[in-house]
Amino acid sequence: MLDPKTIDGLDGAMGDLNNAIEALPDGPLKRQLTQRFNRMRRVRDHLEDEAECREARSPLPYILFGFGLAIALVIAWKTRPSCR
């Protein structure tokens, strides 16, 4: 799916980012950046997963509903009392 060089580059950048975060003094900024880094790591862990294919839905029910609605509107329009 993705080029292995891209994944390797991303892993290297994430390693550098983690080292930079770890070098920060303890505090709210480090805690916030650590949480964001962990979310990014979870996303990275699933990059190479295969996407699940969903079964394609048939457009036939939508088309039939549209025709039925159009016919109902035409019948309602034709049977309305005339404004005389």
Order of alpha helices (4+ residues) and beta strands (2+ residues): alpha-alpha-alpha
